[in-house]
């Protein structure tokens, strides 16, 4: 009786762990909006780092202004594309 209970519990655990819908190692497909969202966060991180390094004296003012302008332009492009895709109804959250 004890062995049968152990086998049933073991089979139940294997079914729970390895069932395709519950597999934590399965990644969902990324959409273009997901990629843009990640890119936007990376650009914002780069802007924060750039500001910190400029304030600590690691960059001359001209280099800081050039890099900041480049990052801001890239962020504006990414946000505009995200807005366009979101307006079309592509949000990137529906896929699983």
C-alpha positions, 0 to 999 in steps of 0.5 A: 500500500505504501509503495503504491502511494509513493508511485502515485505521488511520484507520477503526479509530481512528474505530470505536474512538473513536466506538463507542457503548459507548466514548463518554466523553461519554455519561453514565449515568442517575442513580438516586435513590441516586446523587443522595442520595450526591452530596447527602450529600457536599455536606452534609458539605462544608458542615459542614466549611466551617461548622466552619472559619468558626466557628473563624475567628470569622465566625459567632456561636455561636447562628448556628453552632448553628442552621446545624449543627443544620439541616445535621445533620438534613438529613444524617440524612434523606438517610442514612436514605433511602439506607439504605431504598433500599439495603435494597430493593436499589436501589444505583445502581451497576448502570446504565451 
